[in-house]
Amino acid sequence: MGVYLKATARAHTNIALIKYWGKRDESLFLPMNNSLSITLDKFHTTTAVEFCPCLPVDLFIMNNQLASSAEMAKITHFLDRVRGMSGKSWHAVVHSTNNFPTAAGFASSASGYAALAAAATKAIGLDLGNKALSQLARLGSGSACRSIYGGYVEWQKGEKDDGTDSFAKPVLEGGDWDLSIVSVLVTDTPKTVSSREGMKRTVETSPFYSGWLDSVEADFLHAKEALIHHDFELLGSIIESNALKMHATTLGANPPFMYWNSATLDVIKEVQSLRSGGIQAYFTIDAGPNVKVLCQPKDEQAVRESLEKLPNVQNTYLCHPGPGLTYL
Ligand code: 2P0
């Protein structure tokens, strides 16, 4: 029997309530601002990592297909950190599967790097706690640091240059406050400006970025208060305005860009009209045209039905707060 070191982990995607938008250090993935998220129950990445002295290079298989050389290079870069921490130099084969279509408008880098951090460190024999796993996942993709935990999660930006105080921690368990998140798919066309490029361009060129920085900490603190006090109306109004502010910064960038399409606006209008009709629903939008609508479980069917009636909505997915890392 060959020598091998293997582990499998699962992590769920998260949506930002208060957005991570801008880095103060590109290579260490250190954010300009604190952020807040909900880990979702419905969408997850399962990753198996097997280190073996028999492998001359790392191999990355994504949804049963060999990944591109660019993707492979990112995984090797990440595994180099894990190898550096462990003192072992073996290469690995990484098998990763999303239970949702990669092109369906859901960010897979958050669940992907959280699952990879957990599976790779466990396979190689490191016993990291959640804080260290959150820091490690951050070095693959910033938002991945939040997918270590379930429920409602904050990412404290930290102050130090080395990033040792920049990691996520839980704010509230999902079971403490059940909310509904209707994920609205308006297009599965890949975006032309990645979130990584988008935030960089905005920090460097948008005159509106200083307005973002001036107001995001107050949004973060108020949203956290609203979460702790289960104040849905307050939470909804803050997350909606925080999302609008993030997207406003992109319009001031040089060259300018916009993540929305006309269907995005149709969904926004529908959410506003639901509210006029007495149903509390609030939207948020990440770096793409698809919209996530937050509501209370008693209203989830009504919200979903009204959104599905819009001609440019392709699909809706009903989510609730989900779990943190699990090992399989
Ligand atoms: C967020 N986004 O808080 C924000 C809101 C998009 C808009 O985190 O460069 O894939 O890998 O750290 O984490 C998407 O950016 O970027 C993101 P990198 P990431 O969820």
Boltz pocket constraint, residues with backbone or C-beta under 6 A from the ligand:
constraints:
  - pocket:
      binder: B
      contacts: [[A, 14], [A, 15], [A, 16], [A, 18], [A, 19], [A, 20], [A, 21], [A, 29], [A, 35], [A, 107], [A, 109], [A, 110], [A, 138], [A, 140], [A, 141], [A, 142], [A, 143], [A, 144], [A, 195], [A, 196], [A, 285], [A, 286], [A, 287]]
      max_distance: 6.0
